[in-house]
């Protein structure tokens, strides 16, 4: 879950101050964002069944599937859809992961 949070934070740094038009024109930022999204997808897959147990409100199948789309359908990826994901979906995912991490830490014996 920490990998997901870390990659969301990296994406937020990369797109800070950008609008959709500048994001669409910035190939380096697009590439960096796509790579972080691939890592988020892989981290979600590695979480296995614990993810929906701890965070049932997240679309885990779609999160995991995004990595496959980025790797195999890279020529059909739309920058505006990535923009929506990073601006709308990722903050919610990061918040859910942070809450789950706090919950797990509270459950650990001292």
Biopython code that builds the backbone (N, CA, C, O; Angstrom):
import numpy as np
from Bio.PDB.StructureBuilder import StructureBuilder

atoms = [
    (1, "UNK", "N", (0.823, -1.192, 0.000)),
    (1, "UNK", "CA", (0.000, 0.000, 0.000)),
    (1, "UNK", "C", (0.864, 1.252, 0.000)),
    (1, "UNK", "O", (0.503, 2.274, -0.583)),
    (2, "UNK", "N", (2.012, 1.155, 0.664)),
    (2, "UNK", "CA", (2.907, 2.308, 0.690)),
    (2, "UNK", "C", (3.437, 2.619, -0.700)),
    (2, "UNK", "O", (3.630, 3.786, -1.043)),
    (3, "UNK", "N", (3.676, 1.577, -1.511)),
    (3, "UNK", "CA", (4.118, 1.812, -2.889)),
    (3, "UNK", "C", (3.065, 2.579, -3.680)),
    (3, "UNK", "O", (3.400, 3.442, -4.492)),
    (4, "UNK", "N", (1.814, 2.271, -3.445)),
    (4, "UNK", "CA", (0.734, 2.990, -4.124)),
    (4, "UNK", "C", (0.760, 4.448, -3.707)),
    (4, "UNK", "O", (0.722, 5.338, -4.556)),
    (5, "UNK", "N", (0.826, 4.699, -2.415)),
    (5, "UNK", "CA", (0.854, 6.081, -1.911)),
    (5, "UNK", "C", (2.059, 6.822, -2.477)),
    (5, "UNK", "O", (1.930, 7.958, -2.935)),
    (6, "UNK", "N", (3.231, 6.186, -2.449)),
    (6, "UNK", "CA", (4.450, 6.838, -2.940)),
    (6, "UNK", "C", (4.338, 7.201, -4.423)),
    (6, "UNK", "O", (4.769, 8.279, -4.833)),
    (7, "UNK", "N", (3.766, 6.310, -5.222)),
    (7, "UNK", "CA", (3.633, 6.587, -6.655)),
    (7, "UNK", "C", (2.571, 7.632, -6.941)),
    (7, "UNK", "O", (2.723, 8.421, -7.874)),
    (8, "UNK", "N", (1.506, 7.656, -6.165)),
    (8, "UNK", "CA", (0.514, 8.728, -6.316)),
    (8, "UNK", "C", (1.168, 10.066, -5.996)),
    (8, "UNK", "O", (0.963, 11.042, -6.717)),
    (9, "UNK", "N", (1.943, 10.122, -4.938)),
    (9, "UNK", "CA", (2.621, 11.366, -4.570)),
    (9, "UNK", "C", (3.604, 11.800, -5.659)),
    (9, "UNK", "O", (3.716, 12.990, -5.952)),
    (10, "UNK", "N", (4.314, 10.844, -6.257)),
    (10, "UNK", "CA", (5.231, 11.176, -7.354)),
    (10, "UNK", "C", (4.459, 11.780, -8.525)),
    (10, "UNK", "O", (4.875, 12.790, -9.092)),
    (11, "UNK", "N", (3.351, 11.167, -8.881)),
    (11, "UNK", "CA", (2.527, 11.697, -9.972)),
    (11, "UNK", "C", (2.065, 13.106, -9.647)),
    (11, "UNK", "O", (2.105, 13.987, -10.507)),
    (12, "UNK", "N", (1.630, 13.325, -8.428)),
    (12, "UNK", "CA", (1.164, 14.653, -8.049)),
    (12, "UNK", "C", (2.275, 15.695, -8.175)),
    (12, "UNK", "O", (2.021, 16.833, -8.568)),
    (13, "UNK", "N", (3.507, 15.303, -7.841)),
    (13, "UNK", "CA", (4.642, 16.223, -8.025)),
    (13, "UNK", "C", (4.878, 16.487, -9.515)),
    (13, "UNK", "O", (5.135, 17.624, -9.912)),
    (14, "UNK", "N", (4.791, 15.450, -10.329)),
    (14, "UNK", "CA", (5.057, 15.600, -11.764)),
    (14, "UNK", "C", (4.054, 16.525, -12.445)),
    (14, "UNK", "O", (4.421, 17.283, -13.342)),
    (15, "UNK", "N", (2.799, 16.469, -12.029)),
    (15, "UNK", "CA", (1.769, 17.254, -12.714)),
    (15, "UNK", "C", (1.449, 18.569, -12.007)),
    (15, "UNK", "O", (0.569, 19.310, -12.446)),
    (16, "UNK", "N", (2.144, 18.860, -10.933)),
    (16, "UNK", "CA", (1.867, 20.089, -10.175)),
    (16, "UNK", "C", (1.926, 21.310, -11.098)),
    (16, "UNK", "O", (2.898, 21.508, -11.826)),
    (17, "UNK", "N", (0.886, 22.106, -11.051)),
    (17, "UNK", "CA", (0.827, 23.330, -11.845)),
    (17, "UNK", "C", (0.432, 23.129, -13.293)),
    (17, "UNK", "O", (0.371, 24.094, -14.055)),
    (18, "UNK", "N", (0.167, 21.906, -13.682)),
    (18, "UNK", "CA", (-0.193, 21.634, -15.079)),
    (18, "UNK", "C", (-1.703, 21.651, -15.267)),
    (18, "UNK", "O", (-2.483, 21.408, -14.346)),
    (19, "UNK", "N", (-2.068, 21.946, -16.492)),
    (19, "UNK", "CA", (-3.433, 21.776, -16.961)),
    (19, "UNK", "C", (-3.408, 20.651, -17.992)),
    (19, "UNK", "O", (-2.335, 20.217, -18.414)),
    (20, "UNK", "N", (-4.568, 20.186, -18.393)),
    (20, "UNK", "CA", (-4.648, 19.082, -19.347)),
    (20, "UNK", "C", (-3.850, 19.365, -20.615)),
    (20, "UNK", "O", (-3.121, 18.492, -21.087)),
    (21, "UNK", "N", (-3.971, 20.556, -21.169)),
    (21, "UNK", "CA", (-3.294, 20.863, -22.429)),
    (21, "UNK", "C", (-1.783, 20.727, -22.300)),
    (21, "UNK", "O", (-1.130, 20.174, -23.185)),
    (22, "UNK", "N", (-1.230, 21.223, -21.214)),
    (22, "UNK", "CA", (0.221, 21.118, -21.046)),
    (22, "UNK", "C", (0.632, 19.672, -20.764)),
    (22, "UNK", "O", (1.707, 19.238, -21.179)),
    (23, "UNK", "N", (-0.217, 18.933, -20.063)),
    (23, "UNK", "CA", (0.056, 17.517, -19.828)),
    (23, "UNK", "C", (0.082, 16.754, -21.151)),
    (23, "UNK", "O", (0.966, 15.929, -21.380)),
    (24, "UNK", "N", (-0.881, 17.031, -22.011)),
    (24, "UNK", "CA", (-0.955, 16.339, -23.312)),
    (24, "UNK", "C", (0.285, 16.603, -24.158)),
    (24, "UNK", "O", (0.700, 15.742, -24.934)),
    (25, "UNK", "N", (0.874, 17.777, -24.016)),
    (25, "UNK", "CA", (2.030, 18.156, -24.835)),
    (25, "UNK", "C", (3.370, 17.729, -24.225)),
    (25, "UNK", "O", (4.394, 17.775, -24.906)),
    (26, "UNK", "N", (3.377, 17.321, -22.974)),
    (26, "UNK", "CA", (4.628, 17.026, -22.267)),
    (26, "UNK", "C", (4.874, 15.517, -22.244)),
    (26, "UNK", "O", (4.390, 14.809, -21.361)),
    (27, "UNK", "N", (5.631, 15.041, -23.224)),
    (27, "UNK", "CA", (5.874, 13.600, -23.365)),
    (27, "UNK", "C", (6.599, 13.029, -22.154)),
    (27, "UNK", "O", (6.309, 11.906, -21.739)),
    (28, "UNK", "N", (7.525, 13.768, -21.586)),
    (28, "UNK", "CA", (8.262, 13.257, -20.424)),
    (28, "UNK", "C", (7.333, 13.038, -19.235)),
    (28, "UNK", "O", (7.400, 12.005, -18.569)),
    (29, "UNK", "N", (6.484, 13.994, -18.977)),
    (29, "UNK", "CA", (5.560, 13.848, -17.852)),
    (29, "UNK", "C", (4.585, 12.712, -18.121)),
    (29, "UNK", "O", (4.265, 11.940, -17.218)),
    (30, "UNK", "N", (4.115, 12.609, -19.349)),
    (30, "UNK", "CA", (3.228, 11.495, -19.705)),
    (30, "UNK", "C", (3.903, 10.160, -19.437)),
    (30, "UNK", "O", (3.304, 9.260, -18.848)),
    (31, "UNK", "N", (5.142, 10.036, -19.866)),
    (31, "UNK", "CA", (5.871, 8.782, -19.659)),
    (31, "UNK", "C", (6.056, 8.490, -18.176)),
    (31, "UNK", "O", (5.880, 7.354, -17.736)),
    (32, "UNK", "N", (6.409, 9.510, -17.411)),
    (32, "UNK", "CA", (6.617, 9.325, -15.970)),
    (32, "UNK", "C", (5.316, 8.920, -15.282)),
    (32, "UNK", "O", (5.311, 8.039, -14.422)),
    (33, "UNK", "N", (4.232, 9.555, -15.657)),
    (33, "UNK", "CA", (2.932, 9.236, -15.066)),
    (33, "UNK", "C", (2.528, 7.816, -15.430)),
    (33, "UNK", "O", (2.056, 7.066, -14.576)),
    (34, "UNK", "N", (2.708, 7.445, -16.681)),
    (34, "UNK", "CA", (2.358, 6.081, -17.092)),
    (34, "UNK", "C", (3.166, 5.058, -16.309)),
    (34, "UNK", "O", (2.622, 4.037, -15.887)),
    (35, "UNK", "N", (4.451, 5.314, -16.107)),
    (35, "UNK", "CA", (5.292, 4.362, -15.358)),
    (35, "UNK", "C", (4.814, 4.246, -13.917)),
    (35, "UNK", "O", (4.749, 3.142, -13.376)),
    (36, "UNK", "N", (4.485, 5.353, -13.297)),
    (36, "UNK", "CA", (3.959, 5.303, -11.926)),
    (36, "UNK", "C", (2.636, 4.549, -11.876)),
    (36, "UNK", "O", (2.393, 3.783, -10.944)),
    (37, "UNK", "N", (1.788, 4.760, -12.867)),
    (37, "UNK", "CA", (0.515, 4.036, -12.910)),
    (37, "UNK", "C", (0.748, 2.535, -13.073)),
    (37, "UNK", "O", (0.016, 1.731, -12.494)),
    (38, "UNK", "N", (1.756, 2.150, -13.852)),
    (38, "UNK", "CA", (2.086, 0.728, -13.969)),
    (38, "UNK", "C", (2.505, 0.162, -12.613)),
    (38, "UNK", "O", (2.102, -0.941, -12.246)),
    (39, "UNK", "N", (3.312, 0.917, -11.874)),
    (39, "UNK", "CA", (3.737, 0.447, -10.548)),
    (39, "UNK", "C", (2.555, 0.372, -9.589)),
    (39, "UNK", "O", (2.479, -0.555, -8.782)),
    (40, "UNK", "N", (1.644, 1.317, -9.660)),
    (40, "UNK", "CA", (0.446, 1.276, -8.821)),
    (40, "UNK", "C", (-0.359, 0.025, -9.148)),
    (40, "UNK", "O", (-0.823, -0.672, -8.245)),
    (41, "UNK", "N", (-0.522, -0.256, -10.419)),
    (41, "UNK", "CA", (-1.259, -1.444, -10.853)),
    (41, "UNK", "C", (-0.594, -2.711, -10.336)),
    (41, "UNK", "O", (-1.270, -3.615, -9.844)),
    (42, "UNK", "N", (0.725, -2.778, -10.444)),
    (42, "UNK", "CA", (1.453, -3.961, -9.979)),
    (42, "UNK", "C", (1.364, -4.095, -8.461)),
    (42, "UNK", "O", (1.199, -5.200, -7.944)),
    (43, "UNK", "N", (1.471, -2.990, -7.752)),
    (43, "UNK", "CA", (1.348, -3.030, -6.290)),
    (43, "UNK", "C", (-0.041, -3.521, -5.893)),
    (43, "UNK", "O", (-0.183, -4.292, -4.944)),
    (44, "UNK", "N", (-1.057, -3.078, -6.616)),
    (44, "UNK", "CA", (-2.421, -3.539, -6.337)),
    (44, "UNK", "C", (-2.536, -5.036, -6.556)),
    (44, "UNK", "O", (-3.196, -5.728, -5.782)),
    (45, "UNK", "N", (-1.903, -5.540, -7.599)),
    (45, "UNK", "CA", (-1.939, -6.981, -7.864)),
    (45, "UNK", "C", (-1.234, -7.749, -6.753)),
    (45, "UNK", "O", (-1.704, -8.807, -6.334)),
    (46, "UNK", "N", (-0.112, -7.223, -6.275)),
    (46, "UNK", "CA", (0.639, -7.894, -5.215)),
    (46, "UNK", "C", (-0.121, -7.902, -3.886)),
    (46, "UNK", "O", (0.103, -8.778, -3.051)),
    (47, "UNK", "N", (-1.004, -6.945, -3.691)),
    (47, "UNK", "CA", (-1.799, -6.927, -2.459)),
    (47, "UNK", "C", (-2.769, -8.103, -2.395)),
    (47, "UNK", "O", (-3.160, -8.532, -1.310)),
    (48, "UNK", "N", (-3.151, -8.615, -3.546)),
    (48, "UNK", "CA", (-4.055, -9.759, -3.578)),
    (48, "UNK", "C", (-5.388, -9.466, -2.915)),
    (48, "UNK", "O", (-5.963, -8.393, -3.097)),
    (49, "UNK", "N", (-5.872, -10.428, -2.147)),
    (49, "UNK", "CA", (-7.199, -10.322, -1.544)),
    (49, "UNK", "C", (-7.272, -9.364, -0.361)),
    (49, "UNK", "O", (-8.366, -9.003, 0.073)),
    (50, "UNK", "N", (-6.131, -8.950, 0.162)),
    (50, "UNK", "CA", (-6.168, -8.022, 1.290)),
    (50, "UNK", "C", (-6.694, -6.651, 0.860)),
    (50, "UNK", "O", (-7.327, -5.951, 1.651)),
    (51, "UNK", "N", (-6.431, -6.270, -0.390)),
    (51, "UNK", "CA", (-6.857, -4.958, -0.874)),
    (51, "UNK", "C", (-8.370, -4.771, -0.777)),
    (51, "UNK", "O", (-8.818, -3.816, -0.143)),
    (52, "UNK", "N", (-9.175, -5.652, -1.384)),
    (52, "UNK", "CA", (-10.620, -5.448, -1.281)),
    (52, "UNK", "C", (-11.153, -5.660, 0.135)),
    (52, "UNK", "O", (-12.216, -5.146, 0.482)),
    (53, "UNK", "N", (-10.422, -6.410, 0.946)),
    (53, "UNK", "CA", (-10.852, -6.592, 2.334)),
    (53, "UNK", "C", (-10.678, -5.306, 3.124)),
    (53, "UNK", "O", (-11.571, -4.900, 3.867)),
    (54, "UNK", "N", (-9.525, -4.666, 2.963)),
    (54, "UNK", "CA", (-9.236, -3.440, 3.709)),
    (54, "UNK", "C", (-9.859, -2.199, 3.088)),
    (54, "UNK", "O", (-10.205, -1.248, 3.789)),
    (55, "UNK", "N", (-9.999, -2.216, 1.758)),
    (55, "UNK", "CA", (-10.495, -1.042, 1.038)),
    (55, "UNK", "C", (-11.527, -1.471, 0.001)),
    (55, "UNK", "O", (-11.260, -1.399, -1.199)),
    (56, "UNK", "N", (-12.698, -1.916, 0.444)),
    (56, "UNK", "CA", (-13.685, -2.474, -0.489)),
    (56, "UNK", "C", (-14.286, -1.449, -1.449)),
    (56, "UNK", "O", (-14.920, -1.824, -2.435)),
    (57, "UNK", "N", (-14.094, -0.172, -1.175)),
    (57, "UNK", "CA", (-14.698, 0.859, -2.012)),
    (57, "UNK", "C", (-13.852, 1.212, -3.236)),
    (57, "UNK", "O", (-14.237, 2.082, -4.017)),
    (58, "UNK", "N", (-12.711, 0.551, -3.412)),
    (58, "UNK", "CA", (-11.838, 0.847, -4.549)),
    (58, "UNK", "C", (-12.060, -0.150, -5.687)),
    (58, "UNK", "O", (-12.343, -1.321, -5.436)),
    (59, "UNK", "N", (-11.933, 0.305, -6.929)),
    (59, "UNK", "CA", (-12.148, -0.583, -8.095)),
    (59, "UNK", "C", (-10.883, -1.396, -8.408)),
    (59, "UNK", "O", (-10.186, -1.109, -9.381)),
    (60, "UNK", "N", (-10.594, -2.393, -7.595)),
    (60, "UNK", "CA", (-9.340, -3.121, -7.698)),
    (60, "UNK", "C", (-9.135, -3.797, -9.040)),
    (60, "UNK", "O", (-8.016, -3.820, -9.552)),
    (61, "UNK", "N", (-10.171, -4.339, -9.610)),
    (61, "UNK", "CA", (-10.025, -4.994, -10.916)),
    (61, "UNK", "C", (-9.573, -3.992, -11.973)),
    (61, "UNK", "O", (-8.711, -4.304, -12.794)),
    (62, "UNK", "N", (-10.143, -2.800, -11.957)),
    (62, "UNK", "CA", (-9.760, -1.774, -12.929)),
    (62, "UNK", "C", (-8.350, -1.252, -12.655)),
    (62, "UNK", "O", (-7.595, -0.976, -13.587)),
    (63, "UNK", "N", (-8.001, -1.119, -11.379)),
    (63, "UNK", "CA", (-6.654, -0.654, -11.023)),
    (63, "UNK", "C", (-5.623, -1.647, -11.530)),
    (63, "UNK", "O", (-4.619, -1.260, -12.129)),
    (64, "UNK", "N", (-5.872, -2.921, -11.289)),
    (64, "UNK", "CA", (-4.943, -3.951, -11.757)),
    (64, "UNK", "C", (-4.908, -4.020, -13.285)),
    (64, "UNK", "O", (-3.850, -4.226, -13.880)),
    (65, "UNK", "N", (-6.047, -3.850, -13.899)),
    (65, "UNK", "CA", (-6.138, -3.924, -15.353)),
    (65, "UNK", "C", (-5.488, -2.756, -16.073)),
    (65, "UNK", "O", (-5.092, -2.882, -17.232)),
    (66, "UNK", "N", (-5.375, -1.626, -15.398)),
    (66, "UNK", "CA", (-4.778, -0.452, -16.034)),
    (66, "UNK", "C", (-3.341, -0.727, -16.465)),
    (66, "UNK", "O", (-2.920, -0.293, -17.537)),
    (67, "UNK", "N", (-2.602, -1.433, -15.650)),
    (67, "UNK", "CA", (-1.223, -1.756, -16.012)),
    (67, "UNK", "C", (-1.145, -2.534, -17.311)),
    (67, "UNK", "O", (-0.282, -2.264, -18.146)),
    (68, "UNK", "N", (-2.036, -3.495, -17.490)),
    (68, "UNK", "CA", (-2.060, -4.267, -18.739)),
    (68, "UNK", "C", (-2.376, -3.378, -19.932)),
    (68, "UNK", "O", (-1.769, -3.511, -20.995)),
    (69, "UNK", "N", (-3.321, -2.482, -19.751)),
    (69, "UNK", "CA", (-3.664, -1.568, -20.850)),
    (69, "UNK", "C", (-2.479, -0.673, -21.199)),
    (69, "UNK", "O", (-2.198, -0.432, -22.373)),
    (70, "UNK", "N", (-1.782, -0.180, -20.168)),
    (70, "UNK", "CA", (-0.634, 0.692, -20.428)),
    (70, "UNK", "C", (0.489, -0.056, -21.138)),
    (70, "UNK", "O", (1.182, 0.511, -21.983)),
    (71, "UNK", "N", (0.665, -1.319, -20.797)),
    (71, "UNK", "CA", (1.740, -2.105, -21.410)),
    (71, "UNK", "C", (1.378, -2.623, -22.801)),
    (71, "UNK", "O", (2.219, -2.625, -23.700)),
    (72, "UNK", "N", (0.141, -3.059, -22.980)),
    (72, "UNK", "CA", (-0.217, -3.762, -24.206)),
    (72, "UNK", "C", (-1.046, -2.939, -25.184)),
    (72, "UNK", "O", (-1.075, -3.232, -26.379)),
    (73, "UNK", "N", (-1.709, -1.926, -24.685)),
    (73, "UNK", "CA", (-2.527, -1.077, -25.560)),
    (73, "UNK", "C", (-2.033, 0.362, -25.513)),
    (73, "UNK", "O", (-2.818, 1.304, -25.622)),
    (74, "UNK", "N", (-0.719, 0.522, -25.348)),
    (74, "UNK", "CA", (-0.100, 1.833, -25.180)),
    (74, "UNK", "C", (-0.439, 2.803, -26.306)),
    (74, "UNK", "O", (-0.484, 4.014, -26.086)),
    (75, "UNK", "N", (-0.678, 2.288, -27.500)),
    (75, "UNK", "CA", (-0.977, 3.147, -28.632)),
    (75, "UNK", "C", (-2.407, 3.689, -28.614)),
    (75, "UNK", "O", (-2.754, 4.558, -29.413)),
    (76, "UNK", "N", (-3.228, 3.178, -27.709)),
    (76, "UNK", "CA", (-4.618, 3.630, -27.630)),
    (76, "UNK", "C", (-4.898, 4.425, -26.349)),
    (76, "UNK", "O", (-6.046, 4.769, -26.071)),
    (77, "UNK", "N", (-3.846, 4.716, -25.568)),
    (77, "UNK", "CA", (-4.024, 5.446, -24.312)),
    (77, "UNK", "C", (-4.263, 6.919, -24.619)),
    (77, "UNK", "O", (-3.505, 7.549, -25.357)),
    (78, "UNK", "N", (-5.326, 7.450, -24.041)),
    (78, "UNK", "CA", (-5.663, 8.856, -24.250)),
    (78, "UNK", "C", (-5.174, 9.674, -23.056)),
    (78, "UNK", "O", (-5.429, 9.325, -21.903)),
    (79, "UNK", "N", (-4.475, 10.755, -23.348)),
    (79, "UNK", "CA", (-3.941, 11.619, -22.291)),
    (79, "UNK", "C", (-5.051, 12.195, -21.424)),
    (79, "UNK", "O", (-4.869, 12.358, -20.218)),
    (80, "UNK", "N", (-6.197, 12.506, -22.020)),
    (80, "UNK", "CA", (-7.281, 13.075, -21.209)),
    (80, "UNK", "C", (-7.831, 12.062, -20.216)),
    (80, "UNK", "O", (-8.257, 12.435, -19.123)),
    (81, "UNK", "N", (-7.826, 10.794, -20.583)),
    (81, "UNK", "CA", (-8.282, 9.756, -19.638)),
    (81, "UNK", "C", (-7.266, 9.578, -18.515)),
    (81, "UNK", "O", (-7.650, 9.441, -17.354)),
    (82, "UNK", "N", (-5.974, 9.579, -18.847)),
    (82, "UNK", "CA", (-4.951, 9.527, -17.803)),
    (82, "UNK", "C", (-5.087, 10.718, -16.868)),
    (82, "UNK", "O", (-4.967, 10.580, -15.650)),
    (83, "UNK", "N", (-5.337, 11.885, -17.443)),
    (83, "UNK", "CA", (-5.503, 13.103, -16.645)),
    (83, "UNK", "C", (-6.651, 12.934, -15.651)),
    (83, "UNK", "O", (-6.518, 13.295, -14.482)),
    (84, "UNK", "N", (-7.763, 12.394, -16.107)),
    (84, "UNK", "CA", (-8.898, 12.157, -15.202)),
    (84, "UNK", "C", (-8.517, 11.181, -14.090)),
    (84, "UNK", "O", (-8.885, 11.380, -12.932)),
    (85, "UNK", "N", (-7.790, 10.143, -14.439)),
    (85, "UNK", "CA", (-7.373, 9.159, -13.438)),
    (85, "UNK", "C", (-6.503, 9.814, -12.383)),
    (85, "UNK", "O", (-6.726, 9.632, -11.187)),
    (86, "UNK", "N", (-5.504, 10.581, -12.824)),
    (86, "UNK", "CA", (-4.573, 11.145, -11.844)),
    (86, "UNK", "C", (-5.186, 12.286, -11.044)),
    (86, "UNK", "O", (-4.799, 12.504, -9.896)),
    (87, "UNK", "N", (-6.112, 13.004, -11.612)),
    (87, "UNK", "CA", (-6.711, 14.134, -10.898)),
    (87, "UNK", "C", (-7.916, 13.734, -10.036)),
    (87, "UNK", "O", (-8.164, 14.349, -8.999)),
    (88, "UNK", "N", (-8.658, 12.720, -10.456)),
    (88, "UNK", "CA", (-9.900, 12.351, -9.756)),
    (88, "UNK", "C", (-9.743, 11.067, -8.950)),
    (88, "UNK", "O", (-10.059, 11.034, -7.761)),
    (89, "UNK", "N", (-9.257, 10.017, -9.595)),
    (89, "UNK", "CA", (-9.244, 8.695, -8.975)),
    (89, "UNK", "C", (-8.087, 8.481, -7.996)),
    (89, "UNK", "O", (-8.277, 7.905, -6.925)),
    (90, "UNK", "N", (-6.900, 8.939, -8.359)),
    (90, "UNK", "CA", (-5.730, 8.637, -7.523)),
    (90, "UNK", "C", (-5.760, 9.268, -6.135)),
    (90, "UNK", "O", (-5.353, 8.613, -5.176)),
    (91, "UNK", "N", (-6.222, 10.509, -5.981)),
    (91, "UNK", "CA", (-6.280, 11.035, -4.612)),
    (91, "UNK", "C", (-7.170, 10.195, -3.690)),
    (91, "UNK", "O", (-6.862, 10.034, -2.509)),
    (92, "UNK", "N", (-8.254, 9.669, -4.218)),
    (92, "UNK", "CA", (-9.157, 8.824, -3.431)),
    (92, "UNK", "C", (-8.463, 7.508, -3.083)),
    (92, "UNK", "O", (-8.566, 7.026, -1.955)),
    (93, "UNK", "N", (-7.758, 6.929, -4.057)),
    (93, "UNK", "CA", (-7.030, 5.683, -3.819)),
    (93, "UNK", "C", (-5.938, 5.892, -2.771)),
    (93, "UNK", "O", (-5.797, 5.080, -1.857)),
    (94, "UNK", "N", (-5.178, 6.954, -2.891)),
    (94, "UNK", "CA", (-4.105, 7.219, -1.927)),
    (94, "UNK", "C", (-4.664, 7.406, -0.530)),
    (94, "UNK", "O", (-4.095, 6.904, 0.440)),
    (95, "UNK", "N", (-5.757, 8.113, -0.419)),
    (95, "UNK", "CA", (-6.393, 8.328, 0.888)),
    (95, "UNK", "C", (-6.845, 7.004, 1.496)),
    (95, "UNK", "O", (-6.659, 6.773, 2.691)),
    (96, "UNK", "N", (-7.429, 6.144, 0.688)),
    (96, "UNK", "CA", (-7.874, 4.836, 1.178)),
    (96, "UNK", "C", (-6.685, 4.004, 1.636)),
    (96, "UNK", "O", (-6.757, 3.332, 2.665)),
    (97, "UNK", "N", (-5.594, 4.043, 0.882)),
    (97, "UNK", "CA", (-4.398, 3.284, 1.266)),
    (97, "UNK", "C", (-3.792, 3.841, 2.555)),
    (97, "UNK", "O", (-3.372, 3.078, 3.425)),
    (98, "UNK", "N", (-3.747, 5.143, 2.675)),
    (98, "UNK", "CA", (-3.203, 5.746, 3.895)),
    (98, "UNK", "C", (-4.044, 5.358, 5.109)),
    (98, "UNK", "O", (-3.499, 5.062, 6.172)),
    (99, "UNK", "N", (-5.352, 5.360, 4.955)),
    (99, "UNK", "CA", (-6.240, 4.951, 6.055)),
    (99, "UNK", "C", (-6.030, 3.491, 6.417)),
    (99, "UNK", "O", (-5.977, 3.139, 7.595)),
    (100, "UNK", "N", (-5.911, 2.645, 5.405)),
    (100, "UNK", "CA", (-5.695, 1.220, 5.659)),
    (100, "UNK", "C", (-4.350, 0.994, 6.345)),
    (100, "UNK", "O", (-4.247, 0.168, 7.253)),
    (101, "UNK", "N", (-3.330, 1.714, 5.921)),
    (101, "UNK", "CA", (-2.021, 1.592, 6.563)),
    (101, "UNK", "C", (-2.077, 2.024, 8.024)),
    (101, "UNK", "O", (-1.502, 1.368, 8.893)),
    (102, "UNK", "N", (-2.764, 3.119, 8.290)),
    (102, "UNK", "CA", (-2.928, 3.562, 9.688)),
    (102, "UNK", "C", (-3.637, 2.497, 10.504)),
    (102, "UNK", "O", (-3.235, 2.199, 11.629)),
    (103, "UNK", "N", (-4.687, 1.926, 9.941)),
    (103, "UNK", "CA", (-5.452, 0.878, 10.628)),
    (103, "UNK", "C", (-4.562, -0.326, 10.936)),
    (103, "UNK", "O", (-4.602, -0.863, 12.043)),
    (104, "UNK", "N", (-3.770, -0.745, 9.966)),
    (104, "UNK", "CA", (-2.883, -1.891, 10.174)),
    (104, "UNK", "C", (-1.829, -1.593, 11.234)),
    (104, "UNK", "O", (-1.504, -2.455, 12.051)),
    (105, "UNK", "N", (-1.305, -0.392, 11.221)),
    (105, "UNK", "CA", (-0.301, -0.018, 12.232)),
    (105, "UNK", "C", (-0.899, 0.001, 13.626)),
    (105, "UNK", "O", (-0.242, -0.384, 14.593)),
    (106, "UNK", "N", (-2.134, 0.445, 13.734)),
    (106, "UNK", "CA", (-2.818, 0.478, 15.031)),
    (106, "UNK", "C", (-3.069, -0.934, 15.561)),
    (106, "UNK", "O", (-3.130, -1.143, 16.772)),
    (107, "UNK", "N", (-3.214, -1.902, 14.653)),
    (107, "UNK", "CA", (-3.502, -3.278, 15.026)),
    (107, "UNK", "C", (-2.264, -4.046, 15.476)),
    (107, "UNK", "O", (-2.374, -5.088, 16.122)),
    (108, "UNK", "N", (-1.075, -3.525, 15.131)),
    (108, "UNK", "CA", (0.146, -4.223, 15.484)),
    (108, "UNK", "C", (0.453, -4.060, 16.972)),
    (108, "UNK", "O", (0.357, -2.960, 17.515)),
    (109, "UNK", "N", (0.819, -5.151, 17.620)),
    (109, "UNK", "CA", (1.176, -5.057, 19.029)),
    (109, "UNK", "C", (2.506, -4.318, 19.184)),
    (109, "UNK", "O", (3.393, -4.395, 18.334)),
    (110, "UNK", "N", (2.606, -3.612, 20.283)),
    (110, "UNK", "CA", (3.826, -2.859, 20.525)),
    (110, "UNK", "C", (4.876, -3.691, 21.203)),
    (110, "UNK", "O", (5.970, -3.201, 21.479)),
]
sb = StructureBuilder()
sb.init_structure("model")
sb.init_model(0)
sb.init_chain("A")
sb.init_seg("    ")
for serial, (resi, resn, name, xyz) in enumerate(atoms, 1):
    if name == "N":
        sb.init_residue(resn, " ", resi, " ")
    sb.init_atom(name, np.array(xyz, "f"), 0.0, 1.0, " ", f" {name:<3s}", serial, name[0])
structure = sb.get_structure()
